[in-house]
Every structure is written in structure tokens, then in C-alpha cells.
Amino acid sequence: MPELYLKSDNTHLGHISDDDLNFLIGHLEEESLTDEDYTIDRMTFEFLKDQGISPNLQAIIEKALGDKDEVEIKYTKS
């Protein structure tokens, strides 16, 4: 099961489904084929919500953003 972390300090954000991971990969820009991290700002978060983000993934990203304008997250696959 994929897991999300804050890129800055490896804080564990939560478990996501394979569908959630595929949603992120499909909707966010990757810099390379091996890229496993994303920068999500408020505008991008609104875009993801408009595209049908799952409630679980939405809650995880909302918590990660907190009161910040953007957050860098990374994923791992177990």
C-alpha cells in the first residue's frame, strides 16, 4: 500500500490506495520517470478537488498543507 510523507522531514502523512497514487501520478507533473515527489500548492489542491480526489487523499493533503501555501510530498510503495 502506498504511503505519503512530507519531503522535508519524512513525516508520515498517511496510507493511500493504489487508485489514489494513480490519481496523483495522472494529474501532477513528474520531472522524470523515477520521480516520486510532488509540490502541491493551494491552486493545485483546488484543481485536484475539481478532478475528483478521494476523501482520504484530500484529507491527507489538507492536513499536510495546514496554513502553508505549498507543500512537498513524496510517496513510497510497500
Biotite code that builds the C-alpha atoms (Angstrom):
import biotite.structure as struc

atoms = struc.array([
    struc.Atom([0.000, 0.000, 0.000], chain_id="A", res_id=1, res_name="MET", atom_name="CA", element="C"),
    struc.Atom([1.453, 3.405, -0.951], chain_id="A", res_id=2, res_name="PRO", atom_name="CA", element="C"),
    struc.Atom([2.315, 5.876, 1.798], chain_id="A", res_id=3, res_name="GLU", atom_name="CA", element="C"),
    struc.Atom([2.748, 9.653, 1.691], chain_id="A", res_id=4, res_name="LEU", atom_name="CA", element="C"),
    struc.Atom([5.414, 11.626, 3.547], chain_id="A", res_id=5, res_name="TYR", atom_name="CA", element="C"),
    struc.Atom([6.492, 15.235, 3.840], chain_id="A", res_id=6, res_name="LEU", atom_name="CA", element="C"),
    struc.Atom([9.581, 15.508, 1.676], chain_id="A", res_id=7, res_name="LYS", atom_name="CA", element="C"),
    struc.Atom([11.289, 17.968, 4.039], chain_id="A", res_id=8, res_name="SER", atom_name="CA", element="C"),
    struc.Atom([11.478, 15.774, 7.135], chain_id="A", res_id=9, res_name="ASP", atom_name="CA", element="C"),
    struc.Atom([9.928, 12.392, 6.235], chain_id="A", res_id=10, res_name="ASN", atom_name="CA", element="C"),
    struc.Atom([6.892, 12.963, 8.460], chain_id="A", res_id=11, res_name="THR", atom_name="CA", element="C"),
    struc.Atom([4.429, 10.176, 7.675], chain_id="A", res_id=12, res_name="HIS", atom_name="CA", element="C"),
    struc.Atom([1.192, 11.657, 6.332], chain_id="A", res_id=13, res_name="LEU", atom_name="CA", element="C"),
    struc.Atom([-0.820, 8.504, 5.778], chain_id="A", res_id=14, res_name="GLY", atom_name="CA", element="C"),
    struc.Atom([-1.601, 5.456, 3.695], chain_id="A", res_id=15, res_name="HIS", atom_name="CA", element="C"),
    struc.Atom([-3.284, 5.880, 0.338], chain_id="A", res_id=16, res_name="ILE", atom_name="CA", element="C"),
    struc.Atom([-4.792, 3.412, -2.090], chain_id="A", res_id=17, res_name="SER", atom_name="CA", element="C"),
    struc.Atom([-3.221, 2.403, -5.373], chain_id="A", res_id=18, res_name="ASP", atom_name="CA", element="C"),
    struc.Atom([-6.056, 4.327, -7.047], chain_id="A", res_id=19, res_name="ASP", atom_name="CA", element="C"),
    struc.Atom([-5.093, 7.455, -5.073], chain_id="A", res_id=20, res_name="ASP", atom_name="CA", element="C"),
    struc.Atom([-1.475, 7.094, -6.155], chain_id="A", res_id=21, res_name="LEU", atom_name="CA", element="C"),
    struc.Atom([-2.520, 6.639, -9.776], chain_id="A", res_id=22, res_name="ASN", atom_name="CA", element="C"),
    struc.Atom([-4.702, 9.751, -9.422], chain_id="A", res_id=23, res_name="PHE", atom_name="CA", element="C"),
    struc.Atom([-1.698, 11.794, -8.250], chain_id="A", res_id=24, res_name="LEU", atom_name="CA", element="C"),
    struc.Atom([0.553, 10.399, -10.970], chain_id="A", res_id=25, res_name="ILE", atom_name="CA", element="C"),
    struc.Atom([-2.085, 11.098, -13.604], chain_id="A", res_id=26, res_name="GLY", atom_name="CA", element="C"),
    struc.Atom([-2.837, 14.648, -12.507], chain_id="A", res_id=27, res_name="HIS", atom_name="CA", element="C"),
    struc.Atom([0.517, 16.028, -11.340], chain_id="A", res_id=28, res_name="LEU", atom_name="CA", element="C"),
    struc.Atom([3.710, 16.773, -13.232], chain_id="A", res_id=29, res_name="GLU", atom_name="CA", element="C"),
    struc.Atom([6.639, 14.422, -12.821], chain_id="A", res_id=30, res_name="GLU", atom_name="CA", element="C"),
    struc.Atom([10.111, 15.677, -13.642], chain_id="A", res_id=31, res_name="GLU", atom_name="CA", element="C"),
    struc.Atom([11.362, 12.203, -14.597], chain_id="A", res_id=32, res_name="SER", atom_name="CA", element="C"),
    struc.Atom([10.184, 8.611, -14.866], chain_id="A", res_id=33, res_name="LEU", atom_name="CA", element="C"),
    struc.Atom([11.599, 7.891, -11.413], chain_id="A", res_id=34, res_name="THR", atom_name="CA", element="C"),
    struc.Atom([10.124, 10.999, -9.770], chain_id="A", res_id=35, res_name="ASP", atom_name="CA", element="C"),
    struc.Atom([8.301, 10.130, -6.542], chain_id="A", res_id=36, res_name="GLU", atom_name="CA", element="C"),
    struc.Atom([7.651, 13.597, -5.145], chain_id="A", res_id=37, res_name="ASP", atom_name="CA", element="C"),
    struc.Atom([5.309, 16.477, -5.882], chain_id="A", res_id=38, res_name="TYR", atom_name="CA", element="C"),
    struc.Atom([4.864, 20.092, -4.891], chain_id="A", res_id=39, res_name="THR", atom_name="CA", element="C"),
    struc.Atom([1.230, 20.872, -4.172], chain_id="A", res_id=40, res_name="ILE", atom_name="CA", element="C"),
    struc.Atom([0.128, 24.462, -3.749], chain_id="A", res_id=41, res_name="ASP", atom_name="CA", element="C"),
    struc.Atom([-3.363, 25.752, -2.995], chain_id="A", res_id=42, res_name="ARG", atom_name="CA", element="C"),
    struc.Atom([-4.255, 26.197, -6.678], chain_id="A", res_id=43, res_name="MET", atom_name="CA", element="C"),
    struc.Atom([-3.141, 22.650, -7.472], chain_id="A", res_id=44, res_name="THR", atom_name="CA", element="C"),
    struc.Atom([-5.112, 21.347, -4.497], chain_id="A", res_id=45, res_name="PHE", atom_name="CA", element="C"),
    struc.Atom([-8.262, 23.071, -5.814], chain_id="A", res_id=46, res_name="GLU", atom_name="CA", element="C"),
    struc.Atom([-7.591, 21.509, -9.225], chain_id="A", res_id=47, res_name="PHE", atom_name="CA", element="C"),
    struc.Atom([-7.303, 18.050, -7.638], chain_id="A", res_id=48, res_name="LEU", atom_name="CA", element="C"),
    struc.Atom([-10.596, 18.577, -5.807], chain_id="A", res_id=49, res_name="LYS", atom_name="CA", element="C"),
    struc.Atom([-12.262, 19.574, -9.091], chain_id="A", res_id=50, res_name="ASP", atom_name="CA", element="C"),
    struc.Atom([-10.884, 16.405, -10.686], chain_id="A", res_id=51, res_name="GLN", atom_name="CA", element="C"),
    struc.Atom([-12.466, 14.111, -8.081], chain_id="A", res_id=52, res_name="GLY", atom_name="CA", element="C"),
    struc.Atom([-9.795, 13.493, -5.457], chain_id="A", res_id=53, res_name="ILE", atom_name="CA", element="C"),
    struc.Atom([-10.820, 10.821, -2.938], chain_id="A", res_id=54, res_name="SER", atom_name="CA", element="C"),
    struc.Atom([-11.893, 11.947, 0.540], chain_id="A", res_id=55, res_name="PRO", atom_name="CA", element="C"),
    struc.Atom([-8.904, 10.160, 2.121], chain_id="A", res_id=56, res_name="ASN", atom_name="CA", element="C"),
    struc.Atom([-6.320, 11.744, -0.172], chain_id="A", res_id=57, res_name="LEU", atom_name="CA", element="C"),
    struc.Atom([-7.992, 15.137, 0.177], chain_id="A", res_id=58, res_name="GLN", atom_name="CA", element="C"),
    struc.Atom([-7.812, 14.928, 3.980], chain_id="A", res_id=59, res_name="ALA", atom_name="CA", element="C"),
    struc.Atom([-4.140, 13.919, 3.903], chain_id="A", res_id=60, res_name="ILE", atom_name="CA", element="C"),
    struc.Atom([-3.160, 16.785, 1.608], chain_id="A", res_id=61, res_name="ILE", atom_name="CA", element="C"),
    struc.Atom([-5.277, 19.265, 3.584], chain_id="A", res_id=62, res_name="GLU", atom_name="CA", element="C"),
    struc.Atom([-3.521, 18.248, 6.781], chain_id="A", res_id=63, res_name="LYS", atom_name="CA", element="C"),
    struc.Atom([-0.104, 18.459, 5.101], chain_id="A", res_id=64, res_name="ALA", atom_name="CA", element="C"),
    struc.Atom([-0.824, 21.935, 3.749], chain_id="A", res_id=65, res_name="LEU", atom_name="CA", element="C"),
    struc.Atom([-2.109, 23.268, 7.050], chain_id="A", res_id=66, res_name="GLY", atom_name="CA", element="C"),
    struc.Atom([-1.679, 27.042, 6.833], chain_id="A", res_id=67, res_name="ASP", atom_name="CA", element="C"),
    struc.Atom([1.167, 26.845, 4.289], chain_id="A", res_id=68, res_name="LYS", atom_name="CA", element="C"),
    struc.Atom([0.853, 27.979, 0.672], chain_id="A", res_id=69, res_name="ASP", atom_name="CA", element="C"),
    struc.Atom([2.508, 24.824, -0.656], chain_id="A", res_id=70, res_name="GLU", atom_name="CA", element="C"),
    struc.Atom([3.888, 21.515, 0.486], chain_id="A", res_id=71, res_name="VAL", atom_name="CA", element="C"),
    struc.Atom([6.275, 18.965, -0.987], chain_id="A", res_id=72, res_name="GLU", atom_name="CA", element="C"),
    struc.Atom([5.166, 15.373, -0.571], chain_id="A", res_id=73, res_name="ILE", atom_name="CA", element="C"),
    struc.Atom([6.698, 12.088, -1.627], chain_id="A", res_id=74, res_name="LYS", atom_name="CA", element="C"),
    struc.Atom([5.388, 8.569, -1.844], chain_id="A", res_id=75, res_name="TYR", atom_name="CA", element="C"),
    struc.Atom([6.693, 5.099, -1.259], chain_id="A", res_id=76, res_name="THR", atom_name="CA", element="C"),
    struc.Atom([5.198, 1.800, -2.323], chain_id="A", res_id=77, res_name="LYS", atom_name="CA", element="C"),
    struc.Atom([5.206, -1.085, 0.137], chain_id="A", res_id=78, res_name="SER", atom_name="CA", element="C"),
])
